[in-house]
Amino acid sequence: MAKVTVLGINGRIGQEVAKAFVTAGWQVTGMGRGNRARLAGVNFVEGDAGNQADIRGASAGADVVVNALNLPYDKWDKGRAEEQLANVLAALKGSGVTLMFPGNIYNFSADQVVLKPDTPFRPEKDKGEIRVRMEKQLEAASRDGLQVIILRTADFYAPGATQSNFDLALMARIKSNMLQYPGKFDVGHSWAYLPDVGRAYVKLADVRRSLGRFERFHFRGHYATGHELVEAIQQALPQRAKVTLVPWGLLRVLGLFVPVIREVIKMNYLWAVPHRLEDRRLDEILGPDFDTPFEEAVMRTTRSYLPAVDSEVRTAQTA
């Protein structure tokens, strides 16, 4: 039986990737500081991402390691994100495992609309510069014994997922029957439905031996304008909600005092430009009709935030 270790098992990516590998019949180990996720079929190992011995212990015997570790949004600077990744790479050096890493679209500028695996990096903000440096670290590690696969995705959403733009922006006031959209309604935006992303990791892991030492893939996901997304959400609600815009002006004021909000504001240019991910090679690996249909994915996600139907949705997920 193939073995995978997921570092950062309690995070959004970590949980969905682990569930997908369990479903696919892999032996799954998840490392975290505490077992908050409590996922069926996952062997939990307590460990600190800053401790190389913990990482080596959790990854012992693994064929694949998924680095789903992520620092708080306002803690990436001062070299901390690169240091965390360097620690993982040092712990895995000489193991010969395949390391899988979640990329994002921060590496690109506002005027780079269609994003393919060979699209050159032109980071717009400091967070993008950090991510470019991290991918250079990964590329260097691939020349030193590791196989590295980067799977780049856009904004996440999934039933019950927290700390995402879907729940923090769109659904922030849904209990008052209000939707808040963060950008321009007529501009397209790319979304990655996390259960599909998890299955994409499994697909790539399954074909890893046919891949190169260093690979980048772009997950197409769902691309929709603000109008299309809001309408899909409305269709999932028991009654139509009032639609407003995220109050960026107020958030800018709050950002003077709250570091996390300040960092979020830096990246809000992503809501004004129509970034779209494309990757024919990954499409061929995943096969036709791979993605959950957009309306179904939005319905499942939306209803998970509604108390009246939350238990029904969660029951359907585990059935």
C-alpha positions in Angstrom: 0.0 0.0 0.0 1.4 3.4 -0.9 2.0 5.8 2.0 1.6 9.6 2.2 2.3 12.0 5.0 0.5 15.3 5.2 2.3 18.0 7.1 -0.2 20.5 8.5 -3.1 18.1 8.8 -5.4 20.6 10.5 -5.3 23.2 7.7 -7.8 23.5 4.9 -5.6 21.9 2.3 -4.2 19.3 4.7 -7.6 18.0 5.6 -9.0 17.8 2.1 -5.9 16.2 0.7 -5.8 13.6 3.5 -9.4 12.7 3.0 -8.8 12.2 -0.7 -5.8 10.0 -0.2 -7.8 7.9 2.4 -10.6 7.5 -0.1 -8.1 6.4 -2.8 -6.8 3.6 -0.5 -3.5 5.1 0.6 -2.0 4.7 4.0 -2.2 8.3 5.4 -0.3 9.9 8.2 -1.1 13.4 9.3 1.3 15.6 11.4 0.1 18.6 13.4 0.5 20.2 16.8 -2.8 18.8 17.9 -5.4 16.5 16.4 -8.1 19.0 15.8 -9.2 17.5 12.4 -9.7 14.0 13.8 -10.1 12.5 10.3 -11.2 8.9 9.9 -8.5 6.7 8.3 -5.7 9.1 9.2 -2.9 8.1 11.6 -2.2 11.3 13.5 1.3 12.1 14.7 1.9 15.0 16.9 4.8 17.2 15.7 6.2 20.6 15.4 6.9 22.0 11.9 10.0 23.7 13.4 11.5 20.4 14.5 13.2 18.4 11.8 13.2 15.2 13.9 9.4 15.4 14.1 9.1 15.8 10.4 11.4 12.9 9.7 9.6 10.7 12.1 6.2 11.5 10.7 7.5 11.0 7.1 9.4 7.8 7.8 8.5 5.2 5.1 6.3 7.6 3.1 6.3 7.6 -0.7 4.8 11.0 -0.9 4.9 14.0 1.5 2.4 16.9 1.1 3.6 20.1 2.7 0.4 21.7 3.7 2.0 23.9 6.3 1.1 27.5 6.3 2.0 30.4 8.6 -0.6 32.9 9.7 -1.3 35.5 6.9 0.6 38.3 8.7 3.6 36.1 9.6 5.1 35.4 6.2 7.6 38.2 6.2 11.1 38.5 7.8 12.1 35.3 6.1 9.8 33.2 8.3 8.0 31.5 5.4 11.2 30.6 3.7 12.7 29.3 6.9 9.8 27.0 7.5 10.1 25.5 4.1 13.9 25.2 4.4 13.3 23.3 7.6 11.0 20.8 5.8 13.5 20.4 2.9 16.4 19.8 5.3 14.3 17.2 7.2 13.5 15.3 3.9 16.9 15.6 2.3 18.1 12.1 1.3 14.7 10.5 1.8 13.9 10.2 -1.9 10.3 11.0 -1.4 8.0 13.0 -3.7 7.2 16.3 -2.1 3.9 18.0 -3.1 3.4 21.7 -2.5 0.4 24.0 -2.9 1.3 27.0 -5.1 -0.9 30.1 -5.4 -1.3 33.0 -7.9 0.6 35.6 -5.9 3.6 35.0 -8.2 1.9 37.0 -11.0 1.1 40.6 -11.7 -2.3 42.2 -12.2 -1.9 42.3 -16.0 -1.1 38.6 -16.4 -4.6 37.3 -17.1 -4.1 33.8 -18.4 -1.8 31.9 -16.0 -0.1 28.7 -17.4 2.7 26.6 -15.9 5.2 28.4 -18.1 3.9 31.9 -17.5 6.9 34.0 -16.2 6.7 35.2 -12.6 6.1 39.0 -12.1 5.0 39.3 -8.4 2.9 42.4 -7.7 3.3 42.5 -3.9 5.8 41.3 -1.2 3.8 38.1 -0.6 4.3 37.2 -4.3 8.0 37.8 -4.0 8.1 35.5 -1.0 6.3 32.8 -2.9 8.7 33.1 -5.8 11.6 32.6 -3.5 9.9 29.6 -2.0 9.5 28.0 -5.4 13.1 28.6 -6.1 13.9 26.7 -2.9 11.8 23.8 -4.1 13.4 23.8 -7.5 16.8 23.7 -5.9 15.7 20.8 -3.6 14.6 18.9 -6.7 18.2 19.0 -7.9 19.3 17.5 -4.6 17.4 14.3 -4.4 13.7 15.2 -4.0 11.0 15.0 -6.6 8.9 18.2 -6.3 5.4 18.7 -7.6 3.8 22.1 -7.2 0.0 22.3 -7.7 -1.1 25.9 -8.2 -4.6 26.9 -7.3 -6.7 30.0 -6.9 -9.1 30.9 -4.0 -10.3 27.9 -2.0 -13.8 27.1 -1.1 -15.4 24.0 0.4 -18.2 23.0 2.8 -17.4 24.3 6.3 -14.0 25.7 5.3 -12.9 28.6 7.4 -10.5 31.5 6.9 -11.2 31.6 3.2 -12.5 34.5 1.1 -15.7 32.6 0.6 -16.5 32.5 4.3 -14.7 35.7 5.5 -16.1 37.9 2.7 -19.1 36.5 0.9 -20.7 34.7 3.8 -19.6 37.0 6.6 -23.1 38.4 7.1 -25.2 35.5 5.8 -27.0 35.1 9.2 -28.4 38.6 8.5 -29.4 37.4 5.0 -26.7 39.5 3.3 -24.0 38.6 0.8 -20.8 40.7 0.5 -18.8 40.5 -2.7 -15.2 41.6 -2.6 -14.6 42.8 -6.2 -16.2 43.9 -9.4 -19.3 41.9 -10.3 -18.4 41.8 -14.0 -14.8 40.5 -13.6 -14.1 36.8 -13.6 -12.4 35.2 -10.6 -10.9 31.7 -10.3 -12.0 29.3 -7.5 -10.7 26.0 -6.4 -13.2 23.6 -4.8 -11.1 21.9 -2.2 -12.5 18.3 -2.5 -11.6 18.4 -6.2 -8.1 19.8 -5.3 -7.6 16.9 -2.9 -8.4 14.4 -5.6 -6.1 16.2 -8.0 -3.2 15.7 -5.5 -4.0 12.0 -5.5 -4.1 11.8 -9.3 -0.7 13.5 -9.6 0.8 11.2 -6.9 -0.5 8.2 -8.8 1.5 9.2 -11.9 4.5 10.7 -10.1 6.9 8.2 -11.6 6.1 9.4 -15.1 6.8 13.0 -14.2 10.0 15.0 -14.0 12.1 15.9 -11.0 10.5 19.3 -10.8 6.9 20.0 -12.0 4.4 22.8 -11.9 0.8 22.2 -12.6 -2.1 24.7 -12.7 -5.5 23.6 -11.4 -8.2 25.2 -13.6 -11.0 24.9 -11.1 -14.1 27.1 -11.6 -14.0 30.5 -13.3 -16.9 32.8 -12.7 -17.8 36.5 -12.6 -19.1 38.0 -9.5 -22.6 38.0 -11.0 -22.4 34.3 -11.7 -21.1 33.4 -8.3 -23.6 35.5 -6.4 -26.5 34.0 -8.4 -25.3 30.5 -7.7 -25.2 31.3 -4.0 -28.7 32.8 -4.2 -30.0 29.6 -5.7 -28.7 27.7 -2.7 -30.3 30.0 -0.1 -33.8 29.5 1.3 -34.5 33.1 0.4 -32.7 35.6 -1.7 -30.2 37.7 0.2 -29.4 41.4 -0.1 -26.1 41.9 -2.0 -23.5 44.5 -1.0 -19.8 45.1 -1.5 -17.1 44.4 1.0 -16.4 47.8 2.8 -12.8 48.1 1.7 -12.6 51.7 3.0 -13.5 50.6 6.5 -11.1 47.7 6.3 -8.3 50.1 5.4 -8.9 52.0 8.6 -9.0 48.8 10.6 -5.8 47.6 8.8 -3.9 50.4 10.5 -4.4 48.5 13.8 -4.9 44.9 12.7 -1.9 43.3 10.9 -3.9 40.5 9.3 -6.4 42.9 7.8 -3.6 45.1 6.5 -2.1 42.1 4.7 -5.5 41.2 3.2 -5.9 44.7 1.8 -2.5 44.5 0.1 -3.8 41.6 -2.0 -7.2 43.0 -2.9 -6.0 43.8 -6.4 -6.8 40.1 -7.2 -10.5 41.0 -7.1 -10.1 43.7 -9.8 -8.4 41.5 -12.5 -9.6 38.3 -14.2 -6.8 35.9 -13.5 -7.6 32.5 -15.0 -5.5 29.3 -14.6 -5.0 27.0 -17.6 -3.0 23.7 -17.9 -3.8 21.3 -20.7 -1.4 18.7 -19.4 -3.1 18.6 -16.0 -6.5 18.5 -17.7 -5.4 15.3 -19.5 -4.1 13.7 -16.3 -7.3 14.5 -14.4 -9.5 13.4 -17.3 -12.9 14.7 -18.5 -15.7 15.7 -16.1 -13.2 15.7 -13.2 -14.5 18.8 -11.4 -17.6 18.9 -9.3 -20.1 21.1 -11.3 -19.9 24.7 -10.3 -23.5 25.1 -9.1 -23.3 21.9 -7.1 -20.0 22.9 -5.4 -21.3 26.4 -4.6 -24.6 24.9 -3.2 -22.8 22.5 -0.9 -20.4 25.2 0.3 -23.1 27.8 0.8 -25.5 25.5 2.7 -22.7 24.4 5.1 -22.7 28.0 6.5 -26.5 27.9 7.1 -27.4 26.5 10.6 -30.7 25.1 9.4 -29.2 22.9 6.8 -25.6 22.5 8.1 -26.2 19.1 9.7 -28.0 17.8 6.5 -25.0 18.9 4.3 -22.4 17.4 6.7 -24.4 14.1 6.8 -24.5 14.0 3.0 -20.7 14.6 2.9 -19.9 11.6 5.1 -22.4 9.2 3.5 
